[in-house]
Amino acid sequence: MSFHEKSAWIMGLLLSLTGLWYINQVWSRSEALGETIGPNIVLIAVATGMLVFGAIISHIIIAASNPEEANDAEDERDKQVLRRAGNISGYVLGFGIFAGLWHYYFLADGNMLFHIAVASLIASQVAEYALTILFYRRGV
């Protein structure tokens, strides 16, 4: 398994956990308030900090386990896999943003639009990591 594939596994897992934690916080606070909570910079900062801290620690561990592999440059196969996964995950982002805009059009809830956009960003990135792993396993 290449360094890029290991990185995709770790980042996909970290982003999924962080994203689920963020969505759970928004959901529970919105239920307690009785309406959708607005963007909360503390909540966003905590989620970002958790993700960055986890990414740094996990990549140090991956790199320490095989230092030669960690310094390898991307070859043509890596570039093809990352390009294709990025292109397809863009559709996930576009779909989520489009759904958020329609939700705003009908219900005029700007706070929900913000959270749908954040969830779409998370889903798009998780899809990119999942597709990266799939393309490495299956071949491009």
Disulfide bonds with the S-S distance in Angstrom:
none
